[in-house]
Amino acid sequence: MTTNLYYIHDPMCSWCYAFSQSWTALQQDLPPDIEIVYLAGGLAPDATEPMPLATQKIVQQAWQRIEQTVPGVRFNWDFWSRNTPIRSTYPACRSVLAAKKQRADAEAEMIRAIQTAYYQQAKNPSLIETLQACAREIGLDAQTFIEDLKSTAIENELQHQIQQARSLDVYSYPSLRLVRNHTAFPIAIDYLNHRVMLDEITTIRLK
């Protein structure tokens, strides 16, 4: 009997960044027979035009709410003055898949690298050069990374993961789905106490 815990995310999702501490704690306490599977949900398709001011305001309001409700999570607000924000997260999603292709355990490392660049260093992860720097930082071959990032295979994998997320009835991030015997159980996200999620997972496993 296989049990998978699907973590559906977007590396540029501010609420995923807010969830990172609780998510790390949950992974450490999970039973060893539960396999963790990452799915890139794809928050915003490819774009090159600047993010509309109304959208910028919505994102900034999310940052404010996170800082007010999740202890220890802070954003580098210099991002908004140093960059031209672009509403495009697909490149960052592809970069996570490209990292995993080059090295299996690089998936989570790349997510952390993107979040650090974006939220702490005020860099723009909608730009290829930022993503390449993140890849280099975690020890990947930068040229291979760029080739994979632009490949049809990675694009196809992203579309496959997006469709998989939809098949699990996921439309917002972060989301967790425990899949046991081909049945998907939604696990309520808790940003403050990972044990609440662990208890829910344990209850489902004992059914």
ZIMO-V153685 format. One line per field, one symbol per residue. burial: 1 if it has 24 or more other ideal C-beta (glycine too) atoms within 12 Angstrom, else 0. A space follows every 10 residues. Layout:
BEGIN
burial=???
END
This chain:
BEGIN
burial=0011111111 1111111111 1110011001 0001011111 1111000000 1000000010 0110010001 0010100010 0000111111 1111111111 1100011111 1111111110 0011111101 1111111101 0100110110 0001101100 1101100101 0011111111 0001111011 1001001101 1001100
END
